[in-house]
Amino acid sequence: MNYVRLGSSGLKISPLCLGCMGFGKGRMHGAWSLDEVESWPFFTRALGHGINFFDTADVYGEGASEALLGKFVRQLANRHQVVIATKFSSPMGKGPNDRGASRKRIMSAVDDSLRRLGTDYIDLYQLHRWDYETPFEETAEALNDLVRMGKVLYVGASSMHTWQFAKALAIQERNGWAKFISMQPQYNLVYREEEREMLPFCRDQGIGVIPWSPLARGFLAGNRHVTGGETARARNDAYARTLYFRENDFLIQQRLVKVAAASGITPMRLALAWVSSRPGITAPIIGATRLDQLDEALSALDLDLDSEVIAQLEAPYEPHPVLGHS
């Protein structure tokens, strides 16, 4: 495994991140997520292949994902050899302060995540979504305090408008506070709107980019169709239908299948290799609920795409509405 720096920081991560949203039973993804016994082989396989980067969020499985990740790290790895990334701001209860990015929410959220993870620090603590009700100065100062306390080593962000991210970085810079070192945007063959501003901005600012949904929640793995799909997740992932399934998305999917067949590889491997090959991409976050999916993702790291294949894959794309920021 060839490890890479996350942005301009000194943090070294594997060029593939194992996303843990599907590990741990809870109301959020209960129809398709895996329990502890089912999840165990994914962590052993990932660690065995050199993956040291694991991404979760407090809201995944209402905390169950964090709890499983923490347990597996304690039992299977040296804590200081892995990079744990988690996120905050999504609703974790019915109370008015159980969501968002206020100082009160951040201080309670980080302690809850540390308890579930069973660790005394989080490597990368990420703002899951922009909080329109809290001044960013309040959010940024609280995050800086977590870094100074040693509860968090680095801070990052996810899915927001570029102007918001630029504003956030400017506020952090102006006050001498810990700055975001990473951005986690939605990016894949059927959703490329981040190419307009966010990806060039991150390259310019030395920000690491760790895309979520590089396979469009399975749409580009070939298991999503107009009527549903063949896997439990495909049949029960209602959120995916708000992001994908446009007519143009199916045209891109068909082109992917055609190019993959001509190249003698699977659509999943080709789609992930395309994301990894794009300028400024640091480490796509791959979710898996079958071991063969993880193996396919790992094999994509060794795939070099020539310019003709890239051009064929990109040709059908049409502009999309901005999605995934809320």
N, C-alpha and C positions, 0 to 999 in steps of 0.2 A: 504494500500500500504506500503510495506517495502522498505524504501529508502536505497540506497547504496552509498558508496563513489566512486567518479570517480578517479580511480587509487589511488595514495598515497596522493592526495590532500584532502582538507577538504570539497570539494563541494559534496553535497548530491543530488542525482538524482533518479528518478523512474527507476526501472529495465527494463522499456520499454520506448523507445523514439518515439514520433510521428514525422515521416518524412514528411516534407511539400512540397516536390517536386511537388506533384500533385495538389497543391492549388494555384490558381492564373493563369489566362489565359495569354498566351504568345506564341511566335512562337515556343519555344523549345518543349513544350508538349501540344500545343494547341488542338490537336485532342482528348486528353483524360483527360486533367486537368479540375478541377472544378472551377467555378466562386465563387464570394463572398457568394452569397446566398446558393449555394450548399455546400460550405466548412464550413459554420458556425456550423452545428450540430456536426462535427468531433471535433472541439475544445471544445464545451460544454460537449460532451461525455467524451473526454479525461480528462478534468479538473475535471469532476464529479467523475471519477474513480481514481483520485489522480495522474495522469500523470503530472509531472511538467517540463518535458524535451522535448524541441522542436528543431528540426534540419532543417535548410534550407541552402541556398547558394545564393550569389548575382546573379548567372547565371540562377537560376530556374525561368522560366517565364520572363527572362530579368528583374528581380527585383520585379515582381508581387507577388511572393511568400513571400518575405521579407515584402512587404507592407501589405499584408493580415495578416501575422502572427503578425506584430506590432499592427495592428488595433484590432485584436481579443484580444491580451493581454491587451491592454489599456481598452477595453470595458468589458472584462470578468474576469480579474484576477488582483491581486496585483502584480505589476511588480517585486517586490523583492521576491515573492514566486515562480517565474518560472525561468527556466534556458533556455536562448536563445542561441543556437549555430548556427553560420553561417560560410560560407566558402568563400575564395577568391582565385584568380589566373586564373580562366577560362576567356575566352574572353568576354568582355562586350561592345565591339565596334570594329571599323575597324582600329583604330589608333595603332601605334606601342607600345604605353604604356598603352593600354586598357586591357592588360592581363599580366600574369606572377606574380612574387614575388619580383620585385625591390622595393626599398624604395619609389620611386615616385608612383608606382602602389598601394602599400600598403596604403600609406597615403591618397590617393584619394579614394581607395576602401572602407576603413573603414568609412570615412565620408559619402560616398554614402549609405552604409549599415545602418549606424546610422540614417540617414535622412529617409530612407524608413521604417525602423523599428519603428521610432518615439520614440527612447530611447536615453539616454546619455551614455549608456555603453552596451557592448556585453559580456555575461558571458563566452562564449567559442568561440574563433576566430581561425579558422582552415585553414591550407594550403591545398587547394583542391588537387593539384597535384604538384609533384616536378618540379621546374623550372630549366632546364638544362642550361639556358642562364644567370642566375644570381648567383653569389657566395653566398653560404648559409650564410656566415658571414653578408652580406648585409641584407638578409631577416631576420635573427635572431635579429640583432640589431634594425631593424625597429619595429619588433614585441615587443621587450623588451621596446622600447620607448612608444608604445601604452599602455602597462601595466603600466608604470610609469606615463603616462598622465591620467590614469583612464578610458580610452576609452574601454579597454579590461581588463577582470579580469584574464582569463586563456587562454593559447594557446594550440592548438592541431594540429594534422596532419591527412592526409587521403591517402590511397593507394599509397604506394611507396615500393621500395625494402628495405629489412631489413638493408642492408649496408648503405643506404641513411639515414634511420631513426637513426641508431647508430651514424653515422657521425654528424647528426644534434644535437643530444643530447650531444655529446662530445663537440661540438663547444659552445653550450649554457652553458654547465657546466664550461668549461674552462674560459669563459668570465664573468661568474657570471650573465648571462642573464636569463630571464624567460624561463623555460624549457617546452617542450611539456608534457602535463599531459595525453594525450589521443591519440589513434590511431583509425582511422575509416577504416578498411579493408573490402574488399568483402569477405564474409564468409557464406556458406550455404552447404547443403548436396551435391550439385552437383559441388561446387567449394571449395575445402579444401586445396589448396596449401599453405595457410598462416599457416597451422599447422607445416610446415617444419621449419621455422625460425621465422617469425614475432610473432606468438602467444607465443611461449616459451620465446622469447626475452622480450616481454611486461610483461609477468609474472615475469621474473627475475628483470626487472627494475621498477616494480610497476606502469606500465602504464595502464590506463583504456582502455578497448577495446569496441568500440561501432560499431558493424558490420553493413555495409550497404547491402541491398539486402538479408536479411536472408531467404526470400522465393524465391530467384532467379527471381526477377521481375515478380512474379506470376507463374513462371514455376512449383513451388512446391505446389501451391494452386490448381492445376489441371485445370487451364484455358489456358494452352499453349499446342499447338499441332503442328505437322509437317506443317499443312496447315494454321495455324494461331491460333485463339482462340475465345472465346465467349464474351470477354469484349472489350470495345473501346481501352483500353490500349494494350491488347493482339494483336489486329489487327493493331495497329499503332506504336508499340514500336520496331523500327528497331534495336536499340542498343542491345536489349536483344538477338537478333539472332546472334550477334557477340560474346556473352558471353556463351550462352547455346545452346541447341538443337543438341548437339553431340549424337551419338548413345548410348554412355555410360550414358549420362544424362537421356535419356528416360528409361534406365534400372533401374536407381536409382529412377526415378519418379514412375515407376511401382511397385518397391519394397515398396516405401513409401505408395502408395495407398493400397497395400495388407496388410501391417502391421497395418495401420490406421484402416482398415475395421475390422481386427481381434481384435483390441483394442477398437472398438466402438467409435472412435473419427474421426475427419476430418483430411485429409492430411495436411492442413494448420496449424492446431493446433499442430500436432505432429512434423512437420518440424521446427516450431518456438521453441517448447519446447526443441528439440534437440540442437539447437543453444544456447539457454539460459543455458542449462545444461553443456556445454563444459567448461573445466577449463580456468579461466581467463577472460571469457566473462562478461562484466559489464551490458550492456543494448543494445539489438538489436534495430535497427532503422526500424520501420514498416511503410510502406506507405499504405494508404487505400483510395479508391475512393467509397467504399460502407460501410455503418455503420456496417453491419454484419461482415465485415473483421476486423474492429477495435475490435468488441466484441470478435471475435475468438482469436485475438492476446492477448487480456487481459486474456482470459480464459487459455491460454497456460502457464501463469505464475504460475498457481496452479497445473500444471501437473508434476508429478515425474516419470521419466523413469527408468525402471530397466535395468540392464546390458545386458540382453538377447535382449530386444527391441533395445537398442543402437547398439549392435553387428549386428543385422539383417539389420538395416538401413545403417550401414557403409560398410557392406560387398561388395556391388557391385562397390564401387568407384575405379576408375583408375586414374593415374596421368594425369593432364591437363597442357596445356601451361599456362604460367603466363598471366593473363588477367586483364583488368581494371585499369592499372597503368597510362593510358594516356587518 
